[in-house]
Amino acid sequence: MKVFKFVVVAALGALSLAGCDGVISDTGTGLETGNIGDDCSGVETLIMNIDFSCGGSGWDYWAATDGWVGAADVAVDQNTASPWHEEHTLVSVNSGNADANHEVCWDEIERTLSITSDYQAQVADSNSLFQCDMENLMMFMLTVYDVEMHKSDCAVWGSDVSIYDGNGCLNWNG
């Protein structure tokens, strides 16, 4: 099973790419999870980490953000003469509250999809027509929206991300 993992880390006001194991560890911020209600207004929602993989159970998409997510979706396209396109939403599974200065909020979003070989049975947010061995023919675009439903950040990766050029997304291919 091939797994791709990436992290974007803010350092000295600049973004740089670095590898990550896909697990958010305790950063000493004292964040509590699951208590939505502290003031996170004004915290920009940015993609900080993406983890996606395909295995026996199907496709797993996961991302972590700085700031709360109001909605998120992943577009998946095939780079072949007969392309296939799917869109799936990712849902929040874990959120962190603002710190004492109301500057740090975070969210984790994910979606698991089973694999189908019948294009008539393909259903968004449920399954995917893409088989695991097709990964080198696929392109991905993850878009996140803040809690006010404004597009906040996006990232692209995969075989030919030029199809997403007009979206102004960060290219995570490295």
HELIX and SHEET records of a PDB file:
HELIX    1   1 TYR A  119  ALA A  121  5                                   3    
HELIX    2   2 CYS A  132  LEU A  137  5                                   6    
HELIX    3   3 VAL A  161  ASN A  167  5                                   7    
SHEET    1   A 6 ALA A  14  ALA A  18  0                                        
SHEET    2   A 6 VAL A   3  ALA A  11 -1                                        
SHEET    3   A 6 LEU A  46  GLY A  55 -1                                        
SHEET    4   A 6 GLY A  58  ASP A  66 -1                                        
SHEET    5   A 6 TRP A 106  ILE A 115 -1                                        
SHEET    6   A 6 VAL A  91  GLY A  96 -1                                        
SHEET    1   B 6 ALA A  14  ALA A  18  0                                        
SHEET    2   B 6 VAL A   3  ALA A  11 -1                                        
SHEET    3   B 6 LEU A  46  GLY A  55 -1                                        
SHEET    4   B 6 GLY A  58  ASP A  66 -1                                        
SHEET    5   B 6 TRP A 106  ILE A 115 -1                                        
SHEET    6   B 6 ASN A 127  SER A 128  1                                        
SHEET    1   C 5 HIS A  85  THR A  89  0                                        
SHEET    2   C 5 ALA A  71  GLN A  78 -1                                        
SHEET    3   C 5 MET A 138  TYR A 145 -1                                        
SHEET    4   C 5 LYS A 151  GLY A 158 -1                                        
SHEET    5   C 5 LEU A 170  ASN A 171  1                                        
END                                                                             
